[in-house]
Amino acid sequence: AACLAAVMPAALAATLYVATNGNDAWSGRMAKPNGSRTAGPLATLTGAREAIRKLKATGLSEPVQVMISGGPYRLTSPLVLQPQDSGTAECPVTYCAAPGSRPVISGGRVIKGWRQQAKGLWVADLPEALEGKLAFRSLFVNGQRRTLARSPNEGFYYIASKAALVTDPQTGKETDPANLAFRFRPGEIKAWDNLNDIDAVIYFHWESGMLRLKSVDEVAQTVTFTGPMKWPFWSKQRYFVENFPEALDAPGEWYLDRYAGKLYYRPMPGENMTKAQVVAPVVTQLVLFQGEPEAGMWVEHVRFEGLSFQHADYTLEPEGHGDWQAAVTIPAVIQARGAKDCSLEGCEIAHVGQYGVWFSWGCKNNRVVQCHLHDLGAGGVRIGEGGIPPNEALQTSGNVVDNNLIHDGGILFPGAVGVWIGQSCDNQVSHNEICDMNYTAISCGWTWGFGPTWAFRNRIEFNHLHHLMRGVLSDGAAIYTLGTSPGTVVRNNLIHDVWCFAEGYGAGGIYPDEGSSQILIENNVVYRTLSGGLTVHYGRDDIARNNIFALGRDGQVYLGRQDMNSSLTFERNIVYYTEGTLFTRDSKLTADNNVYWNASGEPVTFLNEESLEDWRKRGVDEHAVIADPLFVDPKNGDFRLKPDSPALKLGFQPIDVSQAGLYGASSWTNLPKTIKRPPTAFPARPEVKPQLIDDGFENSPVGATAEGCITWGEAGGGTIRVTDQVAASGKHGLKFTDVPGLDQPWNPHLWYNPYLTEGMVNLVFDLRFEKGAAIWHEWRDAASPYRVAASIGIDSSGQLLANQQPVMPLPADQWIHFEIECGMGKQATGTYTLVVTVPGQEPKRIENLPCNPKCIHLDWLGFISNATEHAVFYLDNVKLTGKGK
């Protein structure tokens, strides 16, 4: 077959040839082979594309190769491929590296002319930036990403509280700035120059927001943004501020002053700026497949082989950026709409600001094979869209992501995913190694609950997934699913080392989340996860069989929610642990032939500390055994079974984890060993410091939320805000305002996390309610389901309740003093004492009120408004004393 060769050496001078033999030997600068014919000079990839179009117009019907040598080839706009650029199954179009070459397709430009300034800074002039023709948010020095100047340099600041309510000067009505503003602590944010260039990166549980500053009030300690965060702000939420010159104070940081046309950089130790290669991206995307699937016109049979795609940026929108989950609106540097039978094989994607590859609407039977994706602003590969395809032409299906190494992603958008499948079916994600991401490795499905879905018959198998979430985000997993997914299988995956940030929750191995149903989970080995090998939120008719779930820190298997009618078949699994609970949360379960073992020497207990005998009374695990499964070396991750393992007698089939992950030449399969990561071991259970409370709300401004607690459920008009209208003492109190129509009856509410574990715990507070208010106050531990110690409330008639039982009527519109005392740890007795003082009356003391004797830690202390109509009550002088371990 003839081949079309674009010979593009580093100088960008190239000649296009048609060779008579596809096996012609090429050497040196790829001179024109004997017997070939010239088709015209080439200087760019776009030139090669145009030459192909011309040759096809002459009736060329052989396979076409654009053979690329040398490089880098610097793009100032993406290479756009349209239906007329397609090949056929017999005559594909291939853009490939010449033998012995690894060409770089770069969206960056080299920054030169560096000169040294005072205090260790270097500067380069960029007049294009001054003219508004150049702006970038990423910089790479000697092949490594550098940090946009930020504060603090390490770790985070923590939000003080939500911003104060804003009064409309014309109507006098108070409005909530909601997710547009928050209060910071003194000195963390200032009214810097060029404020709109500065942004704050704010972390939610499983996502983040990158919001531009609009205004700063240093007196009120309030920052307002140009656009909203997708998720609520709350006290203690993590954030940092970036892109301002005052933050340029640490090695490796940089700042572009676009008003002066100057780029500043503070070198890393040992960097020589007279020799360093500094690259700034000038484009956000490198290759676009622009098919027209609705018109039946696809980009087909186009291949990229052996090429390196580097240096692409992300442009922050004027309103800032945020996502609900998985950085789902972030584009990719190689993005396709209406692509069929196209592929990337043996390619690299690195040093980019967005996702690597995205097959969006109408993409079928495409392949990403043996590619190396790393240093990613977002994630690796995306398949499909969030919406269900409206017609057959726009359906995305049958794509393959196989034998790829994807790592060090989520750098700019921590919530991004290694491989994401939305509303797409019949895809294969196999033999990939995905690691060192800040959230989930593989996410499949995009329907919350049991609603309509297009994500079914997807295969997630033989992947090696590890070092995920890394203490950055929470509520994720190595493999995460959503919605009903008939025919989807999760099998033969090796998963380990998954942990969330210290005060977060939810870092599992395999996580069937909301509505995940009809999924087969088998032959997986999962170990060293914070939350457990299998963490089910809720779903129906899922099967987990022949898996090993080992060494979860806080738990091993989370069962689904009873209230959502969850159901799970759990058979022929091995659950092996040394700490945490075995099962968490009660749900409909079919289980048998499982092996359970607590290697710490403590007895194996099931839900509610049941014995195996009591567990079997539920009608489950008739043939299960509590026995050492006899792994070869579980401490070092070797979960092969010895020949006399009791699991084998129950029908367990040995799992060969050597088949998981990359395959091929050793130069490829050994590449993950070169990944450098901090020497942070999987974290042990932290020693949480007790958080005492002593707040009369005097130091919080009127209209703001209280500091030191989390205020939740204000969306819809309910609020919990500091007020100067009434106070039990001083000038401030905390006002709870409930309104009809909120999404939950327990909103709005707030809670503290005291983490008190020993001795007598004492809480005092003052409460005042208006007629119709419904109030609940509760002490809980962190178990799932949680256990309750003290629990009191006031119903809408003014009746005081303890453990839902009437105690005494209380008067409205008066400050009432409460005192609660309850033992924790060894002093927990299953009872608590309540003292209530009504003005003008003797204190009423009620002792030995019953509570759960197993609630021996105070991890959650909340005040809840339970009204469903407009209602108001006030809280003041909250003081909690006690101790932790």
BELFEN-V375724 format. One record per residue. RES is the residue in one small letter. PHI is phi as a letter, one per 40 degrees, with the letter a starting at -180 (999 if undefined). PSI is psi in whole degrees, 0 to 359 (NA if undefined). NEAR is the number of other C-alpha atoms within 12 Angstrom. Layout:
BEGIN
[[RES:PHI:PSI:NEAR] [RES:PHI:PSI:NEAR]]
END
This chain:
BEGIN
[[a:999:142:19] [a:c:158:25] [c:b:148:33] [l:b:122:46] [a:b:120:49] [a:c:109:45] [v:c:105:47] [m:b:85:41] [p:c:176:30] [a:d:332:22] [a:c:0:17] [l:g:12:26] [a:c:125:25] [a:a:155:33] [t:b:138:34] [l:c:129:39] [y:b:155:37] [v:b:116:34] [a:c:149:31] [t:c:343:23] [n:b:124:23] [g:c:349:22] [n:b:16:14] [d:d:139:24] [a:c:134:18] [w:b:141:24] [s:a:168:15] [g:f:233:16] [r:c:29:25] [m:f:54:29] [a:c:157:24] [k:c:121:27] [p:c:154:27] [n:c:140:16] [g:g:0:14] [s:c:168:21] [r:b:142:21] [t:c:136:24] [a:b:358:27] [g:h:157:23] [p:c:149:24] [l:b:146:29] [a:b:342:28] [t:a:168:35] [l:c:324:44] [t:c:323:29] [g:c:320:27] [a:c:317:40] [r:d:316:34] [e:c:323:27] [a:c:322:32] [i:c:317:41] [r:d:318:26] [k:c:317:19] [l:c:323:27] [k:c:328:25] [a:c:337:13] [t:c:0:12] [g:g:14:10] [l:d:130:23] [s:b:18:23] [e:b:166:27] [p:d:147:32] [v:b:131:43] [q:b:133:38] [v:b:102:43] [m:c:122:41] [i:b:133:45] [s:b:150:41] [g:g:220:31] [g:h:184:31] [p:c:156:31] [y:b:114:38] [r:c:120:36] [l:c:142:31] [t:b:357:25] [s:a:158:24] [p:c:151:30] [l:c:119:34] [v:b:123:29] [l:b:128:38] [q:b:173:30] [p:d:326:30] [q:c:352:27] [d:c:9:39] [s:c:158:37] [g:b:196:34] [t:b:174:26] [a:d:322:19] [e:c:332:16] [c:b:73:24] [p:c:163:33] [v:b:125:40] [t:b:125:38] [y:c:115:46] [c:a:164:39] [a:c:140:36] [a:c:154:33] [p:d:130:24] [g:g:3:19] [s:b:154:27] [r:b:76:27] [p:c:143:34] [v:b:123:35] [i:c:109:47] [s:b:138:40] [g:c:21:41] [g:b:166:42] [r:b:148:31] [v:c:132:26] [i:c:121:32] [k:b:182:22] [g:g:34:20] [w:c:141:26] [r:a:148:23] [q:c:141:19] [q:b:185:16] [a:c:158:11] [k:g:34:15] [g:g:4:23] [l:c:150:27] [w:b:153:32] [v:b:146:30] [a:b:141:31] [d:c:134:24] [l:b:81:29] [p:c:334:20] [e:c:326:22] [a:c:319:22] [l:c:327:18] [e:c:1:15] [g:g:14:15] [k:c:355:15] [l:a:126:29] [a:a:142:33] [f:a:156:37] [r:b:6:44] [s:b:150:44] [l:a:139:43] [f:b:128:37] [v:b:121:34] [n:f:42:24] [g:g:10:21] [q:b:141:25] [r:c:137:35] [r:b:164:32] [t:c:124:34] [l:c:129:41] [a:d:126:36] [r:a:162:34] [s:a:129:31] [p:c:163:28] [n:c:324:22] [e:b:148:16] [g:g:212:17] [f:a:161:22] [y:c:169:28] [y:b:128:31] [i:d:135:39] [a:c:313:37] [s:a:175:43] [k:c:158:47] [a:c:160:43] [a:c:154:36] [l:c:149:33] [v:b:132:24] [t:c:126:15] [d:c:120:12] [p:c:338:9] [q:c:319:8] [t:b:342:9] [g:g:5:10] [k:c:137:11] [e:c:135:21] [t:b:154:24] [d:c:121:29] [p:c:355:33] [a:f:240:37] [n:c:25:31] [l:b:350:35] [a:a:154:40] [f:a:167:47] [r:c:137:45] [f:b:170:39] [r:c:154:28] [p:d:133:19] [g:g:349:20] [e:c:323:30] [i:b:140:40] [k:b:169:30] [a:c:68:24] [w:c:164:26] [d:c:160:19] [n:f:50:23] [l:d:324:26] [n:c:346:28] [d:c:343:35] [i:c:142:42] [d:b:158:40] [a:b:135:49] [v:b:116:39] [i:b:132:46] [y:c:127:42] [f:c:180:40] [h:d:307:36] [w:b:12:38] [e:a:186:39] [s:a:165:43] [g:b:146:43] [m:b:96:41] [l:b:136:41] [r:c:139:36] [l:c:136:39] [k:b:316:29] [s:a:155:29] [v:b:127:32] [d:b:102:26] [e:c:333:20] [v:c:311:16] [a:c:355:31] [q:f:50:29] [t:b:133:37] [v:b:138:42] [t:b:144:39] [f:b:163:36] [t:c:341:29] [g:a:166:29] [p:c:155:31] [m:c:142:34] [k:c:336:27] [w:b:163:28] [p:c:153:34] [f:c:151:41] [w:a:163:40] [s:c:139:33] [k:g:6:31] [q:c:141:35] [r:c:145:34] [y:a:163:37] [f:a:164:33] [v:b:142:42] [e:a:165:39] [n:g:53:41] [f:a:147:36] [p:c:328:31] [e:c:340:28] [a:c:357:31] [l:c:73:33] [d:b:9:29] [a:b:147:27] [p:d:138:25] [g:g:359:32] [e:c:153:37] [w:a:163:40] [y:a:131:40] [l:b:114:39] [d:c:94:36] [r:c:347:28] [y:c:336:22] [a:b:351:20] [g:g:40:22] [k:b:140:30] [l:b:124:45] [y:b:143:44] [y:a:138:43] [r:b:108:36] [p:c:155:33] [m:c:157:24] [p:d:130:11] [g:g:353:13] [e:c:131:20] [n:b:105:20] [m:c:347:29] [t:c:343:20] [k:b:346:15] [a:c:145:23] [q:c:117:23] [v:b:124:34] [v:b:130:33] [a:b:130:43] [p:c:143:40] [v:b:356:35] [v:b:162:36] [t:b:341:41] [q:b:150:41] [l:b:321:44] [v:b:132:39] [l:b:125:31] [f:c:113:44] [q:b:76:32] [g:c:172:34] [e:b:74:25] [p:c:327:30] [e:c:332:20] [a:c:5:15] [g:g:24:18] [m:b:109:24] [w:b:159:36] [v:c:118:40] [e:b:147:40] [h:f:49:36] [v:b:132:43] [r:b:146:41] [f:b:127:38] [e:b:129:34] [g:g:19:33] [l:b:154:39] [s:b:122:40] [f:b:120:46] [q:b:160:50] [h:g:81:49] [a:b:152:47] [d:b:182:42] [y:b:133:36] [t:b:118:28] [l:c:128:32] [e:c:155:20] [p:d:327:19] [e:c:7:24] [g:g:183:31] [h:b:142:34] [g:a:157:37] [d:b:157:28] [w:c:324:25] [q:a:149:36] [a:g:22:48] [a:f:47:41] [v:c:345:37] [t:c:3:27] [i:c:128:44] [p:c:186:39] [a:b:156:42] [v:c:332:47] [i:b:109:47] [q:b:138:40] [a:b:139:48] [r:b:126:42] [g:g:49:41] [a:b:136:48] [k:b:134:44] [d:f:36:35] [c:b:163:43] [s:a:155:41] [l:b:122:43] [e:b:130:31] [g:g:26:30] [c:b:169:37] [e:b:140:40] [i:b:121:49] [a:a:157:47] [h:f:52:51] [v:b:162:55] [g:c:355:49] [q:b:203:51] [y:c:162:51] [g:c:303:54] [v:b:143:51] [w:a:118:46] [f:c:101:53] [s:c:226:45] [w:d:137:38] [g:g:34:44] [c:b:124:48] [k:b:136:38] [n:f:37:31] [n:c:163:44] [r:b:139:42] [v:b:110:45] [v:b:131:36] [q:f:49:37] [c:b:153:40] [h:b:109:44] [l:b:121:51] [h:a:167:44] [d:f:63:43] [l:b:129:47] [g:c:323:45] [a:b:236:52] [g:b:197:53] [g:c:283:60] [v:b:136:56] [r:b:141:52] [i:b:120:56] [g:g:188:45] [e:b:172:37] [g:c:335:32] [g:c:151:26] [i:c:134:26] [p:d:131:27] [p:c:343:17] [n:a:171:15] [e:c:324:20] [a:c:328:25] [l:c:3:33] [q:c:138:37] [t:b:125:45] [s:a:163:39] [g:g:22:32] [n:c:153:41] [v:b:129:41] [v:b:101:48] [d:b:136:39] [n:g:40:37] [n:b:151:45] [l:b:116:48] [i:b:119:52] [h:a:166:50] [d:f:61:44] [g:b:179:46] [g:g:29:45] [i:c:317:38] [l:c:329:43] [f:b:88:47] [p:d:332:48] [g:c:1:51] [a:c:160:51] [v:b:148:54] [g:d:304:59] [v:b:123:56] [w:b:127:51] [i:b:120:53] [g:c:235:46] [q:c:77:43] [s:a:147:45] [c:b:165:40] [d:f:33:35] [n:c:158:42] [q:b:124:39] [v:b:106:47] [s:a:149:39] [h:f:26:37] [n:c:152:46] [e:b:118:51] [i:b:123:53] [c:a:167:47] [d:f:48:45] [m:b:158:49] [n:c:358:48] [y:a:231:56] [t:c:148:54] [a:c:308:58] [i:b:127:53] [s:b:132:48] [c:b:123:56] [g:h:152:50] [w:a:36:40] [t:b:122:33] [w:c:120:28] [g:g:202:26] [f:b:25:26] [g:c:184:20] [p:c:147:21] [t:a:158:32] [w:b:12:39] [a:b:93:46] [f:a:163:38] [r:f:35:31] [n:c:144:41] [r:b:121:41] [i:b:102:48] [e:a:148:39] [f:f:33:37] [n:c:150:45] [h:b:114:47] [l:b:123:52] [h:a:164:46] [h:f:66:46] [l:b:152:50] [m:g:319:51] [r:f:32:41] [g:g:14:34] [v:c:302:41] [l:b:182:40] [s:a:179:35] [d:f:49:42] [g:a:192:53] [a:a:176:52] [a:c:313:60] [i:b:124:53] [y:b:133:44] [t:b:158:53] [l:b:137:45] [g:g:172:37] [t:c:128:38] [s:b:63:44] [p:d:134:31] [g:g:355:25] [t:c:136:37] [v:b:141:40] [v:b:103:47] [r:a:152:39] [n:f:32:37] [n:c:145:46] [l:b:121:48] [i:b:134:51] [h:a:160:46] [d:f:77:43] [v:b:118:50] [w:a:146:48] [c:c:181:39] [f:c:159:33] [a:d:320:25] [e:b:15:28] [g:c:198:27] [y:a:154:32] [g:g:88:45] [a:b:90:56] [g:b:176:52] [g:c:296:58] [i:b:125:55] [y:b:89:48] [p:c:103:55] [d:c:201:42] [e:d:112:31] [g:g:4:37] [s:d:118:47] [s:a:153:46] [q:f:40:33] [i:b:135:42] [l:c:123:38] [i:b:107:45] [e:a:151:38] [n:g:31:36] [n:c:147:47] [v:b:119:52] [v:b:127:53] [y:a:160:47] [r:f:68:46] [t:b:153:50] [l:c:318:53] [s:b:343:49] [g:h:159:48] [g:c:323:55] [l:b:120:56] [t:b:101:46] [v:c:129:54] [h:c:290:42] [y:a:153:39] [g:i:173:42] [r:b:142:38] [d:f:35:29] [d:c:152:42] [i:b:125:36] [a:b:110:43] [r:b:146:37] [n:f:43:36] [n:b:161:45] [i:b:119:56] [f:b:112:53] [a:b:146:50] [l:f:39:46] [g:c:145:44] [r:c:306:36] [d:c:335:36] [g:a:171:41] [q:b:312:46] [v:b:120:52] [y:c:125:44] [l:c:164:45] [g:c:171:37] [r:c:130:28] [q:c:321:22] [d:c:347:15] [m:b:15:23] [n:f:48:23] [s:c:154:34] [s:a:139:32] [l:a:134:39] [t:c:124:34] [f:b:99:38] [e:b:144:36] [r:f:40:38] [n:b:157:45] [i:b:125:54] [v:b:118:50] [y:b:126:45] [y:a:166:44] [t:b:349:30] [e:a:170:31] [g:g:182:35] [t:c:160:39] [l:c:294:45] [f:b:143:40] [t:b:130:34] [r:g:135:31] [d:c:136:30] [s:a:172:32] [k:c:122:27] [l:b:133:36] [t:b:119:28] [a:a:142:31] [d:a:161:32] [n:f:31:30] [n:c:156:39] [v:b:128:42] [y:b:138:41] [w:a:128:37] [n:b:104:30] [a:c:358:24] [s:c:347:14] [g:g:346:14] [e:c:154:16] [p:c:150:22] [v:c:122:32] [t:b:154:25] [f:b:207:34] [l:d:140:28] [n:f:32:24] [e:g:32:20] [e:c:150:18] [s:c:169:20] [l:c:322:30] [e:c:315:20] [d:c:324:17] [w:c:319:27] [r:c:337:22] [k:c:344:13] [r:c:353:21] [g:g:25:17] [v:b:159:26] [d:f:47:30] [e:d:324:22] [h:b:6:24] [a:c:157:31] [v:b:151:33] [i:b:107:31] [a:a:153:28] [d:c:121:29] [p:c:351:38] [l:g:60:25] [f:c:156:30] [v:c:309:17] [d:a:74:13] [p:c:329:27] [k:c:331:16] [n:b:21:14] [g:g:18:22] [d:b:102:23] [f:b:25:32] [r:c:149:27] [l:c:139:25] [k:c:157:19] [p:d:331:16] [d:c:23:16] [s:c:134:24] [p:c:339:29] [a:c:324:38] [l:c:326:28] [k:c:338:22] [l:c:6:26] [g:g:7:22] [f:c:134:29] [q:c:124:26] [p:d:144:30] [i:b:125:30] [d:c:95:22] [v:c:349:29] [s:c:343:22] [q:c:350:26] [a:c:143:33] [g:g:202:37] [l:c:155:38] [y:b:163:27] [g:h:206:18] [a:c:150:11] [s:c:330:11] [s:c:333:13] [w:c:311:22] [t:c:338:26] [n:c:354:16] [l:d:322:24] [p:d:336:30] [k:c:343:16] [t:c:354:12] [i:c:129:21] [k:c:132:14] [r:b:154:18] [p:d:147:10] [p:c:45:10] [t:c:118:14] [a:c:163:16] [f:d:128:29] [p:c:137:24] [a:c:166:22] [r:d:123:20] [p:c:152:16] [e:c:105:14] [v:c:129:20] [k:c:138:18] [p:c:143:24] [q:b:102:25] [l:c:165:28] [i:b:135:31] [d:a:86:25] [d:b:118:29] [g:b:8:33] [f:g:19:38] [e:c:333:26] [n:c:1:25] [s:b:136:33] [p:c:152:30] [v:d:135:30] [g:g:346:35] [a:c:167:43] [t:c:163:47] [a:c:146:48] [e:c:157:37] [g:g:0:31] [c:b:170:34] [i:b:123:32] [t:c:128:40] [w:b:153:37] [g:g:28:33] [e:c:344:40] [a:d:133:28] [g:h:357:20] [g:h:343:28] [g:c:144:40] [t:a:157:43] [i:b:104:46] [r:b:150:45] [v:c:137:38] [t:b:156:34] [d:b:16:26] [q:c:315:18] [v:a:154:27] [a:a:146:30] [a:c:327:30] [s:a:162:23] [g:g:208:17] [k:b:342:21] [h:b:148:30] [g:b:182:39] [l:b:121:46] [k:b:126:41] [f:b:123:45] [t:b:118:39] [d:b:150:40] [v:b:158:31] [p:c:156:23] [g:g:8:20] [l:c:157:26] [d:c:336:19] [q:b:146:22] [p:c:339:24] [w:c:9:29] [n:b:146:37] [p:c:160:43] [h:a:166:41] [l:b:159:37] [w:a:154:33] [y:b:157:38] [n:b:87:30] [p:c:326:35] [y:f:49:34] [l:c:130:40] [t:b:351:34] [e:a:148:26] [g:g:188:23] [m:c:131:28] [v:b:132:39] [n:b:130:32] [l:b:132:36] [v:b:148:29] [f:a:160:36] [d:b:139:33] [l:b:139:43] [r:b:131:37] [f:b:149:40] [e:c:161:30] [k:d:138:24] [g:g:350:27] [a:c:145:37] [a:b:120:41] [i:b:142:45] [w:b:140:37] [h:b:134:37] [e:a:149:35] [w:b:131:43] [r:b:159:36] [d:c:189:31] [a:b:13:28] [a:c:167:26] [s:b:107:31] [p:c:151:23] [y:c:154:23] [r:b:148:26] [v:b:133:35] [a:c:247:42] [a:c:142:46] [s:a:109:36] [i:b:161:38] [g:a:172:37] [i:b:121:39] [d:c:178:35] [s:c:346:29] [s:c:357:22] [g:g:9:27] [q:c:127:26] [l:c:133:34] [l:b:143:29] [a:b:122:34] [n:f:40:26] [q:g:3:21] [q:b:139:17] [p:c:140:17] [v:b:306:24] [m:a:153:23] [p:c:149:21] [l:b:146:33] [p:c:143:27] [a:c:161:28] [d:g:30:22] [q:b:147:24] [w:c:123:29] [i:b:134:36] [h:c:131:33] [f:b:145:35] [e:b:130:32] [i:b:136:40] [e:b:133:37] [c:a:141:45] [g:c:145:37] [m:b:163:39] [g:g:228:27] [k:c:342:19] [q:c:6:23] [a:c:126:30] [t:b:358:26] [g:g:15:26] [t:b:164:30] [y:a:165:37] [t:b:138:31] [l:b:130:33] [v:b:126:31] [v:b:128:33] [t:b:114:27] [v:c:137:26] [p:d:131:21] [g:g:2:13] [q:b:159:12] [e:c:145:12] [p:d:137:16] [k:b:119:24] [r:b:126:21] [i:b:116:22] [e:b:164:22] [n:f:35:23] [l:c:132:28] [p:c:145:26] [c:a:177:31] [n:c:117:27] [p:c:345:26] [k:c:355:28] [c:c:92:39] [i:b:3:38] [h:b:137:41] [l:c:98:47] [d:b:340:35] [w:a:126:34] [l:b:115:39] [g:b:154:36] [f:b:125:39] [i:b:136:43] [s:c:115:47] [n:b:9:35] [a:c:156:36] [t:b:2:26] [e:b:179:23] [h:c:127:26] [a:a:153:32] [v:b:138:35] [f:a:165:48] [y:b:149:44] [l:b:143:46] [d:a:159:39] [n:f:55:32] [v:c:123:35] [k:b:124:28] [l:b:129:32] [t:b:149:30] [g:i:197:31] [k:a:158:27] [g:b:187:26] [k:c:NA:17]]
END
